[in-house]
C-alpha cells in the first residue's frame, strides 16, 4: 500500500486550475473541490477543460459538499431540494472523475434560553435520525450511480450525532471521512466509533490542533500525525492534507516528506 494525498481547494485562489497547479507542484494526487467556493461550482467550469487539467497534471478530484446543507431538516421541501442539489453536484462530479464526495451532518439550530442552549435536533432526536437516514439512503443511490463514494465526516459529536452515526453506519454504501483534527478538538469523541468501523473509513482529513485551534500545520500541535500516517497507509485511505493556505500547505507537505 502507498499514500494517496490531496489538498483542499483554497480560498486565496480564484480557479480550480490554480489548485491543480499547486497540487502538481507539491507532488500530491488530488484536489478536494469545495463546493462552498463559487469557482468550484459546475456553472463556473468547463468539463472538457477540467479533464484536460487532470490529464496534463495527473491530478484527480474529490468533492466537499456545501457545509450548510442540512439533510435532516424538518421541512420536506427543503430536504428534497437538498437531495436534488446533491444529485446535480454528483452529475458534475461524474463528468470530471470525482471518486468521493464528503458531507457534513448538520447539528441543527438551537434556542438560547437565559441559562442554557437547547438543541432542537436533540429534543426531536428520533425525527432527526429518521429524516437523516432516509435522505442518506437516497444519497447513496445517487452517488453509486455516479461511481462516487459517499463519505460522512465527523465534526463535533454530541450524543444525538453519535446516535445518528450508529444508524448511518448500517446503511449500504455509506463510508466515512475521519477528520482527525476535528476529532482532537472534540476530545476524540469520534475515535471509538471509527476504531469499531475501520472498514468503513474511506477518507481522512489530516490537520493538526494547537489547544483549541485546528487546521494547523502538520506536526505543530497535539495530534499524533505519525500514528495516523501508519493507519492511512495500512488501510489504503485517501487523505486530504487539510491546511487552508498555500504557504502552510507547502510547509506541511515538506514536513511530511521528511517524516515518510
Steps between C-alpha positions, in 0.01 A plus 500: 500500500611858443385847597238686299515864606293797391441863586190714556402766252625829645302817563801711398470362145234587246501194272528124509797529267707683764430218746588231248830673421593524869393138554731392218783719626477339844490148358152429637240277336172691516314821579189494716263742328313701763155565365457796737746688277336668199787412269443127564134499396396321179382819330841661556690225321543321169505122536733447203745754640501335843564160345786649300649633825462160665682332215771764463592510870402142597276641773162358603200645687288432804222731617397670822124564493379841631519492878179692566280245324280317750369161390298451821301824493141466618380685187433241227524748211846613607612143567392403149676802351820407682487147359443644153805723546703195600390327182606799289840516669556125454411529131770765465739285703440197281603700193834599653589170666421587861552190716355612834260764630523612860197624697451651845214416735334820615461539876193713435385821661485572872275709723683730740336504842611718792705220653579262213471414132252241379591308183184428303636182342577369848144568616355336187776243467289217361356715223846641424648151459209373290525798263877473478510127430221526243690772315833319517347185353404711199843664487678165490296392198574827321872483582534135401338566163767765444776256611571723800539396865288693749713587805353642823739720698519548876501855635398520865316197640228579755301197612226534237759518220674191639169317495443617143841360400408162651193495275677633190772235512238229442400648163647328193762695304561761772862577587664747735756778501700500821598860565775449755531872573131536577522185710793632704327834555190310616701297754507196268127441526493324159803275551318211668241488219767500229706236678195272485435573133843520341370326188256788441764776504571598140643849542691710752541871563840553660592817686648581836347662807671749731290536816152575355615619157486250217611489136853568624817403317583131539733408787431831677242388755360213705383256231707184459555548126759222480255245640230610256743475208546135585124455523422651159780306332395170654135554406560666161301813593510814285612796711445872460774708658235747611714809548327814379780724365754431227800588718392279791411222259847512347653484848280205598589307184869564561469374856314191376771426246761518776301258718408242237 
